[in-house]
Amino acid sequence: MTAPVAREHALALLRQMVLIRRFEERSAELYTRGKIRGFLHLYIGEEAVAVGAMQALRPDDAIVATYREHGQALARGIPAASLMAEMYGKASGCSRGHGGSMHFFDASRRFYGGHAIVGGGLPVAVGLALADKLQGRPRVTACFFGDGAVAEGEFHESLNLAALWTLPVLFLCENNLYAMGTALARHQSQIDVRLKAQAYAMAADAVDGMDLLAVEAATRRAAEAVRRGDGPFLLELRTYRFRAHSTADPELYRSKEEVERWRARDPIALFTARLREWGFLGDAELAALEASVAAEIDAAIAAAEAGPWEPVEDLTKDVYTPVAP
């Protein structure tokens, strides 16, 4: 069977997905041990979205994400050690330990959050894109958000302004069918999210978010349209999270049978099978890839464990306090 992609590229994509999956699994383990605190939202099941979409974006494009942003951060190239240290609350973390799991930030890679408020990243993306347009910079701002954000006013306001001003924003809706514990059909009268774009005269498309190469191809088409000045674009990525919404979620709103049906379409398993069909991957190569990922995550955890805490005298640094007149 003729492969549609080069072997090196395909293996690199697989490694990124495996890195995200193993990073999340170890994060869940560390959370139960009390090493990671606060909220923890895992990306397990959605790896093809972040990895596939990131292939269409350039280093100078901006990324805005949600509180479930570990996958995007890793796919963007932020070191696992920096991310793990952030979740440990260490000063060596990407946000100096101030943000934790929901607030990854790395300006050097144009990764602007990590936003804990549902829909909160959408207007930020519009602002970044407006700045690029006013400065004449040929960049794209990619804004990831979940289907729950579609119910927020910021979604409609942001799409409207982006369309009015012909801004270079790529809106990426990670539709995993649940806004926390609320099924899509219970909070949206129109469950075909891409159709929302019609109200703003905006181009839109939808893609199977469990198919890595389909995500990559669809995102490339959308990003190219935005980059050449056609205006903003809404791409709906239909995916599913295998774990609960967060570590605090009892997950009583969906059946185990439903989860198992989606697990049968695990993006990593599907892509691994395709690589085997193309003759790109054997047992030895897969074992070596897993060993490489495990070593990277072990090193990240060791670095986080050894990382420094912020000095007590710096705890109020960067905290805004109004001064009385």
C-alpha positions, 0 to 999 in steps of 0.5 A, spaced: 500 500 500 502 506 497 503 511 503 500 518 503 506 521 507 513 520 508 515 515 513 519 520 517 513 525 518 509 519 519 513 516 525 514 523 528 507 524 528 506 518 532 511 519 537 508 526 538 501 523 540 504 517 544 508 523 548 502 526 549 498 520 551 504 517 556 505 524 559 497 525 561 497 518 564 503 519 568 500 526 570 494 522 572 498 518 577 502 524 579 496 527 581 493 521 585 500 521 589 499 529 591 505 531 586 500 535 582 494 539 585 489 543 583 485 541 577 487 536 572 484 536 565 487 530 561 487 530 553 487 522 552 483 521 546 484 527 543 491 527 541 490 527 533 487 534 534 493 537 537 498 533 533 494 534 526 492 541 527 499 543 529 502 541 523 499 546 519 501 552 523 508 556 523 513 558 529 510 565 528 503 563 528 500 564 535 496 559 539 491 560 544 488 554 548 483 552 553 484 549 560 485 542 557 492 544 553 497 539 555 496 536 548 497 543 544 503 545 548 507 538 547 505 539 540 507 546 539 514 544 542 514 546 549 519 541 553 515 536 557 520 538 563 517 545 563 510 543 563 511 538 568 515 543 573 509 548 572 504 542 574 508 541 580 508 549 581 515 550 581 519 556 578 522 552 573 515 551 570 513 555 563 509 560 567 514 560 573 509 555 577 504 561 577 499 557 573 499 550 574 495 545 569 490 550 566 495 556 565 501 554 560 504 560 557 510 560 553 511 567 549 517 565 545 513 559 542 507 564 541 503 560 546 498 564 549 494 560 554 491 555 557 485 559 559 481 557 565 474 560 563 470 557 558 470 561 551 476 566 555 481 565 549 476 567 543 477 574 544 484 574 546 485 570 539 481 576 536 486 581 539 492 577 537 490 577 530 488 584 530 495 586 532 498 582 526 493 585 521 494 592 523 502 591 523 502 587 516 504 581 519 502 574 515 501 570 521 495 566 523 492 565 530 489 558 531 484 558 537 482 552 540 476 551 544 471 546 546 464 545 544 461 548 551 464 555 549 459 555 543 454 557 548 458 563 551 457 570 548 464 570 547 464 565 541 459 569 537 462 576 539 469 573 537 466 570 530 462 576 528 468 581 530 473 577 526 469 576 520 467 584 520 474 586 520 477 580 516 482 577 521 487 572 520 483 567 525 483 560 525 477 558 530 478 550 532 472 547 535 474 541 539 468 538 539 468 532 544 460 532 545 460 534 552 461 541 555 463 538 562 457 533 564 452 536 559 451 533 552 452 537 546 444 536 544 442 539 551 446 545 550 445 546 543 439 547 538 443 546 532 449 540 534 452 541 527 457 546 530 460 548 523 453 551 521 454 556 526 459 560 522 454 561 516 451 567 521 457 570 520 458 569 513 465 565 515 468 559 511 467 553 515 468 545 515 468 539 519 473 533 520 474 527 523 478 528 529 480 521 531 483 521 524 490 524 524 492 525 517 485 528 516 486 533 521 492 535 518 489 536 511 483 539 513 487 544 518 492 546 512 486 547 507 483 552 513 490 555 515 492 557 508 485 560 506 486 564 512 493 566 511 492 568 504 487 573 506 480 570 505 478 571 512 477 567 519 475 560 518 471 555 523 474 548 523 470 543 527 474 537 529 469 531 532 473 528 537 472 524 544 475 524 551 476 518 554 477 520 561 472 524 565 472 531 564 477 532 570 480 529 576 474 531 580 468 529 575 464 522 577 462 521 570 455 519 571 453 523 565 455 518 559 455 510 559 461 506 559 458 503 553 459 509 549 466 510 552 468 503 549 465 505 542 469 511 542 475 507 544 475 503 539 477 509 534 483 510 539 487 515 534 494 512 536 491 505 535 488 507 528 495 511 526 499 505 528 495 500 524 496 504 518 503 505 519 504 497 520 500 497 513 505 501 510 511 498 512 513 504 516 513 500 523 514 494 526 515 491 533 522 493 534 521 500 532 514 501 536 518 499 542 524 504 541 519 509 540 515 508 547 522 507 550 524 514 548 518 517 550 518 514 557 525 516 558 523 523 556 517 523 561 522 520 566 527 526 565 521 531 565 519 528 572 526 528 575 527 535 573 520 537 576 522 534 582 529 537 583 526 544 580 526 550 585 520 553 589 519 560 588 522 564 593 517 567 599 519 574 597 517 573 590 510 571 592 507 577 591 510 579 584 506 580 578 500 581 583 496 587 581 494 591 587 490 598 586 494 604 590 489 608 594 489 615 592 
